[in-house]
């Protein structure tokens, strides 16, 4: 499935066929494939433990898949360990009715400093970004990259304006400039600027630097909630 038709109102056009070639080419894709395969093998005990914690926390699903926009507007299911209650939509609606100001926060940033849907186990997973480890499978399949723009939903891409064209030139990333630069502590427009800067100035060396800077950013839980 592709989003080209529904994104027709954006201030640019998606190219026909395969569209933009991905930044980084074979070099970046080869690193992603080999790295994801190795990481899945080495982290399998941790992944199994986290899956068990999620399952036994409330008996719900282990994985949560949400449709995101990928390179050239292709749709894919972005995988995460489930961190929210199964009836999250009902909880969110009740929260907005009780705290109307939270609705404005959500509309402005697509994030909530306090999200009532998040479970206790989910809170820990989010704090350490462990909920995103299943995205290694997205990387292995070629839907994502280790480093790239923050994966967004269709409605968010409309907020990118003309910068959306740069987003579509790259596979979304497990980490990126947004991850090492404050994550939720920065404004939405700043996150868009980070994504554009990354694509315009891509280099393999920059990817390696971002990956290494991700570890201290995650361990310090900087900008996460």
C-alpha positions as a Markdown table, in Angstrom:
| # | Residue | x | y | z |
|---|---|---|---|---|
| 1 | Unk | 0.0 | 0.0 | 0.0 |
| 2 | Unk | 1.2 | 3.5 | -0.8 |
| 3 | Unk | 0.2 | 6.9 | 0.5 |
| 4 | Unk | 0.7 | 8.8 | -2.8 |
| 5 | Unk | -3.0 | 9.4 | -3.4 |
| 6 | Unk | -3.8 | 10.5 | 0.1 |
| 7 | Unk | -0.8 | 12.8 | 0.3 |
| 8 | Unk | -1.7 | 14.6 | -2.9 |
| 9 | Unk | -2.4 | 17.8 | -0.9 |
| 10 | Unk | 1.1 | 18.1 | 0.3 |
| 11 | Unk | 3.3 | 20.9 | -1.2 |
| 12 | Unk | 5.4 | 18.4 | -3.3 |
| 13 | Unk | 4.8 | 15.4 | -5.5 |
| 14 | Unk | 5.9 | 11.8 | -4.9 |
| 15 | Unk | 7.8 | 10.5 | -7.9 |
| 16 | Unk | 6.3 | 7.6 | -9.9 |
| 17 | Unk | 7.8 | 4.1 | -9.7 |
| 18 | Unk | 10.5 | 3.6 | -7.1 |
| 19 | Unk | 10.8 | 7.3 | -6.5 |
| 20 | Unk | 13.9 | 8.7 | -4.8 |
| 21 | Unk | 16.8 | 6.2 | -4.4 |
| 22 | Unk | 17.5 | 5.8 | -0.7 |
| 23 | Unk | 20.3 | 7.9 | 0.8 |
| 24 | Unk | 23.4 | 5.8 | 1.6 |
| 25 | Unk | 22.7 | 3.3 | -1.1 |
| 26 | Unk | 24.1 | -0.2 | -0.8 |
| 27 | Unk | 26.6 | 0.8 | 1.9 |
| 28 | Unk | 24.0 | 1.9 | 4.3 |
| 29 | Unk | 21.6 | -0.9 | 3.5 |
| 30 | Unk | 24.4 | -3.5 | 3.9 |
| 31 | Unk | 25.3 | -2.1 | 7.3 |
| 32 | Unk | 21.6 | -2.1 | 8.4 |
| 33 | Unk | 21.0 | -5.7 | 7.3 |
| 34 | Unk | 24.2 | -7.1 | 8.9 |
| 35 | Unk | 23.8 | -5.1 | 12.0 |
| 36 | Unk | 20.1 | -6.0 | 12.5 |
| 37 | Unk | 20.8 | -9.7 | 12.0 |
| 38 | Unk | 23.6 | -9.7 | 14.5 |
| 39 | Unk | 21.7 | -7.6 | 17.0 |
| 40 | Unk | 18.6 | -9.9 | 16.9 |
| 41 | Unk | 20.9 | -12.9 | 17.5 |
| 42 | Unk | 22.8 | -11.4 | 20.4 |
| 43 | Unk | 19.8 | -9.8 | 22.0 |
| 44 | Unk | 17.4 | -12.7 | 21.7 |
| 45 | Unk | 17.6 | -13.5 | 25.5 |
| 46 | Unk | 16.8 | -9.9 | 26.3 |
| 47 | Unk | 14.0 | -9.8 | 23.8 |
| 48 | Unk | 12.5 | -13.0 | 25.2 |
| 49 | Unk | 12.6 | -11.6 | 28.7 |
| 50 | Unk | 11.0 | -8.3 | 27.7 |
| 51 | Unk | 8.3 | -10.1 | 25.8 |
| 52 | Unk | 7.5 | -12.2 | 28.9 |
| 53 | Unk | 7.3 | -9.0 | 31.1 |
| 54 | Unk | 4.9 | -7.4 | 28.7 |
| 55 | Unk | 2.7 | -10.4 | 28.4 |
| 56 | Unk | 2.4 | -11.1 | 32.1 |
| 57 | Unk | 2.0 | -7.5 | 33.1 |
| 58 | Unk | -1.7 | -7.4 | 32.0 |
| 59 | Unk | -2.2 | -10.5 | 29.8 |
| 60 | Unk | -2.5 | -8.4 | 26.6 |
| 61 | Unk | -0.6 | -8.5 | 23.3 |
| 62 | Unk | 3.2 | -8.5 | 23.3 |
| 63 | Unk | 3.8 | -6.5 | 20.2 |
| 64 | Unk | 2.1 | -3.3 | 18.9 |
| 65 | Unk | 2.2 | -2.5 | 15.3 |
| 66 | Unk | 1.4 | 1.0 | 14.0 |
| 67 | Unk | 1.3 | 2.0 | 10.4 |
| 68 | Unk | 3.9 | 4.6 | 9.5 |
| 69 | Unk | 5.1 | 6.4 | 6.3 |
| 70 | Unk | 8.3 | 5.1 | 4.9 |
| 71 | Unk | 10.7 | 5.9 | 2.0 |
| 72 | Unk | 8.9 | 7.3 | -1.0 |
| 73 | Unk | 5.6 | 7.2 | 0.9 |
| 74 | Unk | 5.4 | 3.4 | 1.3 |
| 75 | Unk | 3.3 | 2.3 | 4.2 |
| 76 | Unk | 4.8 | -0.2 | 6.7 |
| 77 | Unk | 3.9 | -1.5 | 10.2 |
| 78 | Unk | 6.4 | -0.1 | 12.7 |
| 79 | Unk | 6.8 | -2.7 | 15.5 |
| 80 | Unk | 7.2 | -2.0 | 19.2 |
| 81 | Unk | 6.8 | -3.9 | 22.5 |
| 82 | Unk | 3.3 | -2.8 | 23.7 |
| 83 | Unk | 3.6 | -0.2 | 26.3 |
| 84 | Unk | 0.0 | 0.9 | 26.5 |
| 85 | Unk | -3.2 | -0.6 | 27.9 |
| 86 | Unk | -5.3 | -2.4 | 25.4 |
| 87 | Unk | -8.2 | 0.1 | 25.8 |
| 88 | Unk | -5.8 | 3.0 | 25.3 |
| 89 | Unk | -8.2 | 5.0 | 23.1 |
| 90 | Unk | -10.9 | 5.0 | 25.7 |
| 91 | Unk | -8.4 | 6.0 | 28.4 |
| 92 | Unk | -7.1 | 8.9 | 26.3 |
| 93 | Unk | -10.6 | 10.2 | 25.5 |
| 94 | Unk | -11.5 | 10.2 | 29.2 |
| 95 | Unk | -8.2 | 12.0 | 30.0 |
| 96 | Unk | -8.9 | 14.7 | 27.4 |
| 97 | Unk | -12.4 | 15.3 | 28.8 |
| 98 | Unk | -11.0 | 15.7 | 32.3 |
| 99 | Unk | -7.9 | 17.7 | 31.3 |
| 100 | Unk | -8.7 | 19.7 | 28.1 |
| 101 | Unk | -5.3 | 21.3 | 28.1 |
| 102 | Unk | -3.8 | 17.9 | 27.4 |
| 103 | Unk | -5.6 | 17.8 | 24.1 |
| 104 | Unk | -3.8 | 20.9 | 23.0 |
| 105 | Unk | -0.5 | 19.4 | 24.1 |
| 106 | Unk | -1.2 | 16.3 | 22.0 |
| 107 | Unk | -2.3 | 18.3 | 18.9 |
| 108 | Unk | 0.9 | 20.4 | 19.1 |
| 109 | Unk | 3.5 | 17.7 | 19.7 |
| 110 | Unk | 1.8 | 14.3 | 19.2 |
| 111 | Unk | 3.2 | 13.5 | 22.7 |
| 112 | Unk | 2.0 | 13.8 | 26.3 |
| 113 | Unk | 4.3 | 14.5 | 29.2 |
| 114 | Unk | 2.0 | 12.3 | 31.2 |
| 115 | Unk | 0.3 | 9.6 | 29.1 |
| 116 | Unk | -2.4 | 7.8 | 31.1 |
| 117 | Unk | -2.4 | 4.9 | 28.6 |
| 118 | Unk | 1.1 | 3.8 | 29.5 |
| 119 | Unk | 1.4 | 0.7 | 31.7 |
| 120 | Unk | 4.0 | 0.4 | 34.5 |
| 121 | Unk | 6.1 | -2.0 | 32.5 |
| 122 | Unk | 5.6 | 0.2 | 29.5 |
| 123 | Unk | 6.9 | 3.2 | 31.4 |
| 124 | Unk | 10.2 | 1.5 | 32.1 |
| 125 | Unk | 10.5 | 0.2 | 28.5 |
| 126 | Unk | 9.9 | 3.7 | 27.2 |
| 127 | Unk | 12.3 | 5.3 | 29.6 |
| 128 | Unk | 15.2 | 3.1 | 28.3 |
| 129 | Unk | 13.8 | 2.9 | 24.7 |
| 130 | Unk | 13.6 | -0.9 | 25.0 |
| 131 | Unk | 10.1 | -0.8 | 23.5 |
| 132 | Unk | 11.7 | 0.0 | 20.1 |
| 133 | Unk | 13.9 | -3.1 | 19.9 |
| 134 | Unk | 11.4 | -5.0 | 17.8 |
| 135 | Unk | 12.1 | -2.4 | 15.1 |
| 136 | Unk | 15.2 | -4.5 | 14.4 |
| 137 | Unk | 12.9 | -6.7 | 12.4 |
| 138 | Unk | 11.7 | -3.6 | 10.4 |
| 139 | Unk | 15.4 | -2.8 | 9.7 |
| 140 | Unk | 16.1 | -6.4 | 8.6 |
| 141 | Unk | 13.2 | -6.2 | 6.1 |
| 142 | Unk | 14.4 | -2.9 | 4.7 |
| 143 | Unk | 11.5 | -0.8 | 6.0 |
| 144 | Unk | 13.7 | 1.1 | 8.4 |
| 145 | Unk | 17.4 | 1.9 | 9.0 |
| 146 | Unk | 19.5 | 2.1 | 12.2 |
| 147 | Unk | 19.8 | 5.9 | 11.6 |
| 148 | Unk | 17.2 | 8.1 | 9.9 |
| 149 | Unk | 14.3 | 10.5 | 10.3 |
| 150 | Unk | 11.8 | 9.8 | 13.1 |
| 151 | Unk | 9.1 | 7.4 | 11.7 |
| 152 | Unk | 5.8 | 9.4 | 11.4 |
| 153 | Unk | 2.2 | 8.7 | 10.7 |
| 154 | Unk | 0.4 | 10.2 | 7.7 |
| 155 | Unk | -1.1 | 13.1 | 9.6 |
| 156 | Unk | 2.3 | 14.1 | 11.0 |
| 157 | Unk | 3.9 | 14.1 | 7.6 |
| 158 | Unk | 1.5 | 16.9 | 6.6 |
| 159 | Unk | 3.1 | 19.0 | 9.4 |
| 160 | Unk | 6.5 | 18.7 | 7.7 |
| 161 | Unk | 5.4 | 21.0 | 4.8 |
| 162 | Unk | 8.0 | 21.2 | 2.1 |
| 163 | Unk | 10.5 | 19.3 | 4.4 |
| 164 | Unk | 8.4 | 16.2 | 3.9 |
| 165 | Unk | 10.2 | 15.6 | 0.5 |
| 166 | Unk | 13.5 | 15.1 | 2.5 |
| 167 | Unk | 11.8 | 12.7 | 4.9 |
| 168 | Unk | 10.7 | 10.5 | 2.0 |
| 169 | Unk | 14.3 | 10.2 | 0.6 |
| 170 | Unk | 15.4 | 8.1 | 3.6 |
| 171 | Unk | 14.2 | 5.1 | 5.5 |
| 172 | Unk | 12.9 | 6.1 | 8.9 |
| 173 | Unk | 15.5 | 5.4 | 11.7 |
| 174 | Unk | 15.6 | 3.4 | 14.9 |
| 175 | Unk | 17.6 | 6.4 | 16.1 |
| 176 | Unk | 18.6 | 9.7 | 14.6 |
| 177 | Unk | 19.5 | 13.3 | 15.4 |
| 178 | Unk | 16.2 | 13.7 | 17.2 |
| 179 | Unk | 17.2 | 10.8 | 19.5 |
| 180 | Unk | 20.5 | 12.3 | 20.6 |
| 181 | Unk | 19.3 | 15.9 | 20.8 |
| 182 | Unk | 16.6 | 15.9 | 23.5 |
| 183 | Unk | 13.8 | 13.9 | 21.8 |
| 184 | Unk | 10.6 | 15.1 | 23.5 |
| 185 | Unk | 12.4 | 18.2 | 25.0 |
| 186 | Unk | 12.6 | 19.9 | 21.6 |
| 187 | Unk | 9.8 | 21.5 | 19.6 |
| 188 | Unk | 8.1 | 19.7 | 16.7 |
| 189 | Unk | 9.5 | 22.2 | 14.2 |
| 190 | Unk | 13.0 | 21.5 | 15.6 |
| 191 | Unk | 12.5 | 17.8 | 15.1 |
| 192 | Unk | 11.5 | 18.4 | 11.5 |
| 193 | Unk | 14.6 | 20.5 | 11.0 |
| 194 | Unk | 16.8 | 17.7 | 12.4 |
| 195 | Unk | 15.3 | 15.2 | 9.9 |
| 196 | Unk | 15.9 | 17.6 | 7.0 |
| 197 | Unk | 19.5 | 18.3 | 8.1 |
| 198 | Unk | 20.2 | 14.6 | 8.4 |
| 199 | Unk | 19.1 | 13.8 | 4.9 |
| 200 | Unk | 20.8 | 16.8 | 3.3 |
| 201 | Unk | 24.1 | 16.1 | 5.1 |
| 202 | Unk | 24.1 | 12.3 | 5.2 |
| 203 | Unk | 27.4 | 10.4 | 5.6 |
| 204 | Unk | 28.3 | 7.0 | 6.8 |
| 205 | Unk | 30.6 | 8.5 | 9.4 |
| 206 | Unk | 27.7 | 10.6 | 10.7 |
| 207 | Unk | 25.6 | 7.5 | 11.1 |
| 208 | Unk | 28.3 | 5.8 | 13.2 |
| 209 | Unk | 28.6 | 8.9 | 15.4 |
| 210 | Unk | 24.8 | 9.1 | 15.9 |
| 211 | Unk | 24.7 | 5.4 | 16.9 |
| 212 | Unk | 27.4 | 5.8 | 19.5 |
| 213 | Unk | 25.8 | 9.0 | 20.9 |
| 214 | Unk | 22.5 | 7.1 | 21.2 |
| 215 | Unk | 23.7 | 4.9 | 24.0 |
| 216 | Unk | 24.5 | 7.7 | 26.6 |
| 217 | Unk | 21.3 | 9.6 | 25.5 |
| 218 | Unk | 19.2 | 6.5 | 26.2 |
| 219 | Unk | 20.9 | 5.6 | 29.5 |
| 220 | Unk | 20.4 | 9.2 | 30.7 |
| 221 | Unk | 16.7 | 9.0 | 29.7 |
| 222 | Unk | 17.2 | 12.4 | 28.3 |
| 223 | Unk | 14.0 | 13.8 | 26.7 |
| 224 | Unk | 12.0 | 10.6 | 27.2 |
| 225 | Unk | 8.6 | 10.1 | 28.8 |
